[in-house]
Amino acid sequence: MGNPAVHWQVQENGHYRLSGVLERDTVPAFWQQRREWMPQDAKVTIELSELSRVDSAGMVMLLHLHRELTQAGRHLVLQGVPQQLLTLLRLSHVDTVLAACME
């Protein structure tokens, strides 16, 4: 079995897709490379349904992404949010932070 990885795919018109595993083993390197993938669109839509695993590190990364985009005057929309992530957000009492972003 290979190393877990997270994949960032550019779709079109401000739409992106995250797939793979968004966890403590993949988040640090992925986040450090954000200059390469950080969206510049006014509205950023990210499809999350192809994530096979999300842990608390992945949740925190999405919260930081939301904060960075908001501070830059951009709007984040999360689509296909996995149940695992919804549960983590609720258990961590931060579900309201991203609630307005979820479709």
Secondary structure, 3 states (H helix, E strand, C coil): CCCCCEEEEECCCCEEEEEEEECCCCHHHHHHCHHHHCCCCCEEEEEEEEEEEECHHHHHHHHHHHHHHHHCCCEEEEECCCHHHHHHHHHCCCHHHHHCCEC
